[in-house]
Amino acid sequence: MSRSRFTLALLVVCCVAAVAQAQKQQFQLKPVLHSVSYAGVWRGHTLLTLDQFLVKARQLGFTRVMLVAKRPHLAPADYDAAARQRLRARIKELGLEVVALAGYTDYTAGMDRPGIPHGEIQAAYVGELARLAKDLGVPLVRVFTGYERAGIPFDQQYGAVVAGLKLSAKEAAKYGITLAVQNHHDIAVHHETMYWLLKEVDEPNVKAGFDAWSPSLEGLSGPELAAAVKKMAPYIAFTIAADYKKFPRYKYDPTLVNFARQESDLVRAVPMGTGFIDYKTFFNALRDIGYNGLVAYELCEVLEGGGSEENLDRTARKFIEWIENYNRSIR
């Protein structure tokens, strides 16, 4: 290589490195409140209407929200064209932005009855969510893969997830909507398998909603957790956060007059930063891959301190404080 070409190549490398460094310096997390937090889903949790939730989010200091796209909040069948226009105006009036809708899919459901086109049914539901998202000016719909069913060959279930996601992607594409597959259900929950799954689906509007929760329960933290983020980097479009503590479980065995340790621990929700998930490493890795910074917070599972409105509010405010502290720490 001539000296001039070498110099030019070196300049290009330096420019790329400078841009990457600038992106890192500009990175900050953007808190989003998930309406499932006030949907009365878990034992003892307060239930607010959708409008009450929107008002609550603004009062707590959030400017971005994620909405449950089913009852009791935003079921597509409950909102005709006029209702969608009113809701969109209300969201704007409150100074909020809806960054995602939460869809609830399970592409392995009903596989014991192959005569019913469950994949097509799920895809039609996702299509309605995509239509709703477009009407509200929302760019993204979160979806799941599928729970593993006993008595059905695994690869048959995996194939149903691939087929269902491809059908759903085509329905969502009609409205210009991106699907974010959350690493939540059994099928492809591990990041290596999820990466393979998304490559196999091979649809431009199918991305990953990649959370720290699942890999952390799989035993990943520190460099391993960061490596999982970097592996998934080409696909990550969204993430949802919540923190947890694990409690050992024991079962009494009268033949031994003793307790036997159970394989799986009990998991309970706690305020952000007080659980076992290594979020600092996780978010640093997201920063390194140039992620957009959106982090939806869900007050899910049985929560430390209970599910009263006051405790939910207090915990949500702690999340904002945690995010603010993190953003200050990386400046």
C-alpha positions, -999 to +999 in steps of 0.1 A: +000+000+000+013+035-009+019+060+018-010+082+006-034+052+007-021+042+041-026+077+054-062+078+039-071+045+055-057+056+088-078+088+086-109+068+079-103+045+109-097+075+131-129+092+119-149+061+125-134+058+160-141+095+167-178+091+156-182+061+178-167+079+208-190+109+202-220+086+201-209+071+234-206+106+250-240+116+237-257+084+249-282+085+277-310+063+289-346+075+282-371+062+308-404+048+296-432+036+319-450+004+308-487+005+315-487-031+327-473-017+359-508-003+367-529-030+350-537-050+381-519-081+367-501-093+397-513-101+432-522-070+451-514-045+422-535-014+417-556-012+385-558+021+368-578+029+336-558+038+305-564+075+310-556+073+347-524+056+338-515+083+312-521+110+338-501+091+364-471+087+341-470+124+335-473+132+372-444+108+380-422+126+355-423+103+325-426+117+290-426+083+273-449+053+278-455+018+266-491+006+264-506-028+271-524-037+238-552-057+255-578-052+282-579-036+306-559-009+287-557-007+249-575-036+232-579-029+195-615-040+194-624-014+221-611+015+200-627+024+168-614+052+145-629+080+165-617+066+198-582+063+184-582+099+173-594+110+207-567+089+224-540+103+202-551+138+210-552+130+247-517+116+246-505+148+229-524+170+253-506+153+282-472+158+266-465+121+263-451+099+235-461+063+231-429+045+220-443+009+218-474-012+222-472-045+241-486-074+221-492-108+237-485-136+213-478-173+218-471-190+185-471-225+199-506-222+214-530-248+202-505-270+185-523-300+199-551-291+175-534-287+142-567-283+123-571-248+138-549-221+120-534-207+152-505-191+135-527-172+111-549-161+140-519-148+159-507-130+128-541-114+123-540-102+159-506-087+153-519-070+121-546-054+141-520-042+167-499-028+138-530-009+125-536+004+160-500+015+163-501+033+130-533+051+140-516+063+172-483+072+156-464+044+174-435+028+155-431-005+174-451-035+186-436-059+212-443-096+206-434-130+222-423-163+207-440-193+223-441-215+254-428-250+251-456-276+250-452-311+263-457-340+239-450-320+208-415-323+191-394-292+199-385-284+163-421-285+153-428-258+179-397-238+169-409-240+133-443-227+143-427-197+159-407-190+128-437-193+105-459-172+129-433-144+131-429-143+093-467-141+088-469-114+115-441-094+100-459-092+067-491-080+084-471-054+104-453-043+073-486-032+057-486-004+083-449+003+084-446-012+119-415-029+135-420-060+156-397-064+186-395-100+198-389-101+235-367-128+250-395-138+274-411-171+264-395-205+263-387-208+226-354-191+218-351-174+251-313-178+251-296-151+232-277-175+209-309-192+199-327-159+196-300-147+173-304-178+151-342-175+152-342-138+140-318-148+112-341-176+102-372-154+102-352-129+080-378-101+079-365-065+079-392-054+103-386-082+129-361-071+156-353-080+192-367-066+224-337-078+244-339-076+282-314-083+309-339-104+329-337-137+310-299-139+305-295-130+342-317-158+353-296-180+330-266-171+351-251-143+329-235-112+344-205-090+338-186-098+306-209-127+297-239-104+298-221-077+278-212-104+252-248-114+249-258-078+241-230-075+215-241-108+199-277-094+196-265-060+185-277-062+149-313-068+160-318-049+193-346-023+189-360-022+224-355-032+260-377-036+291-362-034+326-372-046+360-351-058+389-356-089+411-343-108+441-341-145+443-351-166+474-342-202+479-370-228+480-370-260+501-394-289+503-398-310+535-390-347+531-405-366+561-384-397+554-353-377+561-368-353+586-351-326+566-357-301+538-345-307+502-332-277+482-354-271+451-337-264+418-356-231+410-356-201+433-386-179+440-383-145+423-398-112+435-397-077+421-377-050+439-368-014+431-343-008+403-307-013+414-315-034+445-318-068+428-294-092+413-294-081+377-262-064+365-279-034+348-248-012+347-230-037+326-261-043+305-267-006+297-230+001+291-231-027+265-261-011+249-243+022+248-213+005+231-235-009+203-251+025+196-286+017+211-312+044+210-315+046+249-352+037+253-358+017+285-393+007+294-398+000+331-424-025+343-435-030+379-441-066+375-444-096+397-452-094+434-434-062+444-415-055+475-437-032+496-469-044+479-489-033+450-506-002+464-508+029+442-485+047+467-458+019+465-461+016+427-456+054+425-426+053+449-409+025+430-415+042+396-399+074+409-369+054+421-365+040+386-363+076+372-337+084+400-317+053+390-317+063+354-307+099+362-278+087+383-267+063+356-268+091+330-247+113+353-222+085+358-214+082+321-209+118+313 
